[in-house]
Amino acid sequence: MDDSKEKDSNEKIVANKNNNCSNSNNTEKDKIKNYHFLYKQQSIIEDIQETHVLRAIEKKLGTNHFCLLTYKLEPIIERIGLLGDYSFLNVAYLNAQGTKEHLTFFVKHFPKIEALAEFAQKIGAFKKEVFVYKLFKEFTKEEVSLINNVIPQCYATSYNEYLILDNLFNEGYKSSDKHTTLDYDTVLIVLQSIAQLHASSIIFENKANKKLQDLYSNDLEESFFSKANQQGVEASVKCIIDEIELFDQPKTLKSGRNFVDVAEEVCYKIYDLVKPSEKYKNVLSHGDIWATNILLKHDTKTKKPIACKLVDFQCGRYVPPAQDVLSFLYLTTSKEFRKKYMYEVLGMYYSYLEKNVKHFGFDINHILPFDNFMQSCEELKVFAIVLAAIYFPLILINNNEIEEYFSNKELNEKALFDNRIHLVKAHKDKDAFYEHRIQESLDDLKAFCENYKS
């Protein structure tokens, strides 16, 4: 049977070799024989290895009793994240009974845009994410299955090329809208997932009787707020300083100190804040929990959120859990929400953490007492405040316009490594939400600087 005239030019047709139809009995082979293809068509998608496709199917199905027929990458046009390109991997195969079935995976590719690829390579973003997913496998080996509730399964990785993951969109998950702030119900659902991530780290360490930092110190080295990205961090801080004047913030604080001078000093503290704490319990943290890295599933009837998965672990680090929790709150909720619910939702997070750790036989009060956790929140609040001020000028721009910036090398490098105040000036008067969020980030920074002591 020759299907060559009917196949999509982007679809890779797989010859019926033994490695693609392993463990087939004679009956299965009889059913499969009609699917022999006379050639393997050259595909425009050459960076997905067939062995990785086979591995992904085998892990997904939990069996190697299948025969791979075709696979094709379907690019996702919309930019989901900055440091990656994305596609769906559509697979056709024969099951053990000889019936044709289909699977779809989600693939995250190393960025193809030159400037983004150079940046990702320089800070080791892709390397970090591959490591974190491998670490999750180690959690599972220690029977810390809790982690699988809050992440997509990673079926195959190729260094600085791609990761093959669960297609969570097929399971009813959707990305959050970065142009809205989250409500109370959604915040609690996300905090439950964050607590399970952190609890998995705590449980793993207690089972192994070793700290992650001792086991994987090189792999956990900071990727984003590092010497490798010094130019990008400095550009972000310059933007914040220029925003103070652009948004008519007072030049002098109530303390009599110059706002710009104090703000600059506070912003550069972020280099120290991404290091493991010597004072508080550290956990494997996500490092970048904001709208596009949160996938939510909603009840079809009530429309309320019922589950959350965390994605994109390029900023994974080993720090106190307060850093993830507070960053999430400052990046995704309004100032009004935090004023009304901050203490309450921090308490809810801690109760989720306590419950998950207790389920595995450990007492969170002996590991991270509540008072200790709240004290860490107070001390690490500055990280979340600075992170929001650094992020908002770029990440809150409309996706279509972001694509324009990153498809043009000159604009791309300007957005990543130059003072981003030009972005703020270009968007603040035509996007009320953008302007409001940046204004709030400056208000939070000013409030912190008022009480800051060098």
N, C-alpha and C positions, 0 to 999 in steps of 0.2 A: 504494500500500500504506500503510495507516494503522495504526501500532503503538501509538497513544496509550493504549489501554486496558491494554496489557501492560507498559508501562515503569514502572520504579521511580520514585517521586515525586522522589527525589534525583538522578536521572540526567538529565544534560543531553543532549538529542537534537539533533544538528547537521544543519541543512538542507544539502542537497547543492549548495553554492555552488562556484564555480570555484576559490576560494582553498583549499577543503578537498579538492579532487580534482585538484590541479594535475598537468599533464603526462600526463593520461590520453589514450590514443589511442581511436579509435572503438570498437574491440573492448572495451576496458576500460569505456568509457562504457555500452556495451550491457549489460555484466555488472552495472554499478553502478546502472542506472536503476531496478531493483526496490527499491532502498534509499532512494528519495526519501522524505523525511518532510515532512508537511504543515505542521509547526510546529516551533518550538524551545521546549521546555517550560521554564517558569520553574523554576529550581533554587534550593534553599535555600543552595547553595554558590555565592556570587556573587563570591568574591574570587580565583578562578582565571580568568585571561583566556584565551579560546579561542586567541588568537594564541600564547600561551605553551605551550598544550597541543600545538598544531601544531608549534611549534618543537622541543619536547621529542621528539615522535615522529620528526621529520625527522632530528634529531641522533642519536637512538638507532638508527634504521634506516640512516642514511647515505644516504637518498634522499628525494625529495619525491614519489615515485610511489605515493601512497596517498590514500585518502579517509577522513577522520575521520567516524565514525558517532555514537558516544556517548562521554561521559566522566562519571565520577562520583567524588566524594571519599568515602572510607570512613574516618571518624575513628578514630584509635587511642585507646582509652579510657585505657590505662595511661600514667602520666606517665613519659616516657622521659628528659626533661631539664627543668630548672627554667625556662629562658627560651625556651620555645617550646611550641606545640601541634603535633600531628602527625597525618598521615592518609596513606592510600594513594590514589593517583590511578589508577583503573581505566579503561582506554581500549579501545574497540572501533573497528576500522578495516578497510577493504578494502585488500588489497595490490594490486600492479600487475596481478595475474592475476584480480582480482575476488573473491578468497577472503577471508572474514572472519577476522580474527585479533585477538588481545588483547595488551595490554601493561599492566604495572603499574609506577608510579613511586612514590617516597617523597617526601612533601611536608612541609617544615618551615615552619610558619606563625608569624608574629609573634604573641606571646602575646595571648590574648583577655582573660585575667583582668586587671582594671584596674591593680592594684598592680604586677603583673609587667610589664605593658605600659609603665607609666610608668618603671619601673626600667630595662628594656631600652632604652627611648628615651633615658633620661638618660645612660647609660654608652656608648651607641652600639654595643651588642652585635651587633645584626642587621646594621648597617652594616659592622661589622668583618668579619663572616663573608662577606657578599656580596663585599667587597673581596678577601678571601683566595682565594675561588674564582675570581675574575677574574684574580688574580695567577697562580694555577695554569694558567690558559689562556695567560698570557704565557710561562710555563715551557715549555708544550707548543709554542708558536710558535717557540721557540728550540731545538726538538727535544730538550728535556729530558723525554722521555716517561716517564722513571723515576717521576715523581710519580703517574702514573695507576695504578701498581701498588698504591698504599696509600690512595687516597681514592675516594669515590664520584664518578661523573661528575655535574656540575651542568649541567642542560640549560636552565634558565631561572630568572631572578630578578626579583622585583619589590620595589623598595625598601620596607623596613618592612612587607612583606606576606607574602612566601613565597619559598622556594627549591624548585625541582623537581629531585630527585636520583634516582640509581639506587636501585632497591629491592634493597638488598643481602641482605635476608632471603630473597628468591627465589633468590639465588645460594648459599644455604647458610650465610650468616653469622648469628651470633647475638650478642646483647649478653652481656657478662660479668656474672657475679653479684657485686654489690657487697658481699654479705654473706659472701664468702670471699676469701682472699688467693690470689694466683697462684702456681703452681708453676714450677719451673725451666724446663721446656720452653716453657711459655706466655710466660714473661718473655723468652726468647730470640726467639720469633716476633715479639713486639711490638717489641723493640729493633731487629729487622731493618727493620720498617716505619718506626720513628722515624729510623733511619739513612738510609733512602731519602728521607724528607721533608727532612732536613737536607742530604743530598748534593745534592738537586735545587736547593736554595737556593744552595749553594756553586757548583755547575756553572753555574747561570744567571748569577750574578755574574761568574764568570770569562769566560763567553762574551760577556756584555754589556760587560765591563770597567767596571762601575759597581756601587756598593753599593745594596742595596735601600733603605737609609735615605736615600740621596741622591735616589733616584727617587720614593719614596713616603712621605716623612717624615710628612705629615699623616695618611695612611691608616693608618700604623703606630703612631699615638699610642695610649698605654695606655688600655684601656677599663675594666678591673675595679679595679685598684689605682690609682685616680686621685682627683682632687679631687671629681669628680662622685659618687663612691661613698664619700666620706669617712665618712659616717654609718654605712654598712654595715661598713666596715673597723674603725672604732672599736668598734662593737657586738661584732664578732668578737673583738677583742683583750680587751675587758672580760670576755667569756665565758672566754677562756683564763686570765685572771688569777683569776677566781672558781673555775675548775676546780682550780687549784693547792691551794686550801684544801679544796674538796669531795673531792678524791682524796688528801687527807692527805699532800701533798708537803711536804718540809721548808721552813720559812720562810727558813732561812739556808743559803747555799751553803758548800762547803768553803773557799772563798776568804774567807768572812766577810761577803760581800755579801748583801743581801736578794734572794731569788729573784724576788719579784714585780717589784722595781725593774728588775732586769737583764732579766727576761723581757719586760717592757713595752718597754724600749729595743730589744731584739732584734727583737721583732715589727714595730715601726714601721720597721725597716730595709728592709722589703719594698717600700716606695715607691721606694727607690733601686735595688733589685735588678731591677726590671722595666724599667729603662732600658737602652739599648744600652751594651755595655761598651766602654771606651776601651782596655782591656788585652788582651782576648781576641777571637778571631774570633766575629762574630755571624752568626746564620742566622735565617731565618724559622722560628719555633718554633710549636708547637701551643698551648702555654700552659695546657692543662687535660687532660692525659692521665691519666685514671683510668677506673675500671671501665665506666661507662656510655658513655664516648666511645671505647671499644675494641670493635670487632666482630670476632669470631673465626670461622674456618671450621675444622672438625675432619674428620679422615679418618673415613669411615664405618665402616671396619673396626677400626682401632686406637684410634679416638677421640682421637688426639693432635692438637694444633693444627697446621695446615699453612699458614695464611694469616691476615693481620690487616689490617683497614682502620681508618683513623682518621677520626672524624667530629666535628662540632661545633667550629668554628674561631672562636668568638666572642671568645676570649682571645688570638688570634694576636698575636705580638709579635716584635721583632727583638733577640735576646739570644744569649749563648753556648749551644751545644747542650747543655752540661751541665745547664742548667736543666730542660729537658724530661726528660732521662734520669733525673736524681735525683728530680724531682717524681713521675714515673711509679713509681719504685721505692718511694718513701716512701708514696705513696697506695695502692699495690696489693699490696705484699708485707709480710710480717711482719718484726719486728725480728730474729727468729732467722734468717730467710732472709738479710737484709742482712748480718748478722754473719758468716755462713758464705760468702756468694757475692758480696758487693759488688765487691771488686776484680776478681774473675773476670768478672762480667757487664759491668763497665765496659770491660774489655779486649775482650770480645766485641763490644760496641757499636762500639768504635773500629775493630775489624777489618772490621765490616760497612760502616762509613763509608768506610774506606780503599778497600775493594773497589769500591764504587759510584762513587766519585770517579775511581778509576784507570780504570774502564771507559770513561770519557769523556775520557781522556787527561790527567788532572791528578794531581798528587802531593800527597796530604793532608799529608805531612810538611813541605811548603813552605807550607801553608795553616794547619794546626793540628797541630803536632807532638804526639806522645803525651804527653810530659812536661808540655807546656803545657795539654793537655786535662785531665790528672789534677790539675794545680794549680788549674784552674778549677773542677773538681768539689769540691775541698776548700773553696774560697772560696765557692762557691754552694750548698753543702750547707744552709746556713741558710735559703735560700729554700724548699727542699723541706720542711724541718722546720716552718717557720712555716705554710706552705700547708696541710700535713696538719692541724695544730692548728686552723687557721681553718675548714677544710672539714668535718671529721668530725662535729661536733655537729649539723649540718644534713643533710649528704648521706647519712649512714649510717642515717637513720631509715627505717623500713619505708615502701615506696611508697604504700600505702593511707593511712597517716597523713600523709605529705607532701601527698597530694591534699586531705586535710581541711584542712590548714593553708593551702594555696594556693587553696582554693575559698571561704575566708572572709577578707574584706578585713582585718578587725582582726587575726586570727591571722597572716595573710600578712605584713602590715607589721611585726608584732612579731617574726616569724621572720627577716625580712630586715634590720631596722634597729634592733631593740632587743637588749639583752644576751641571748644565747641560752642562758644558764645554765638557764633554765626548761625548755628542751628536754632538756638533759643530765639534770637532776633527774627529769624525767618518764620517761626511757627507760633510764637506766643500770642500774637494778635489775631491769628486766624483759627486757633484751636483753644477754646475756653478751658477744656479739661486739662490740656497740656500746661497751660499757664497756671491754672489753679494748683496742680500737683507740684509744680516747681516752687510756687509761692509757699506752699505748705512745707516743703522740704527746707526752704530757707528759714521759715519761722521756727521750725524744730531745731535747726542748727543754731540760730540766734539764742533760743531759750537755753540750749545746752551751754553755749559760750558765756552766757550771763553768769553762770555759776562755776565755770571752769577755773581750776587752779593748776598752774603749770607744775 
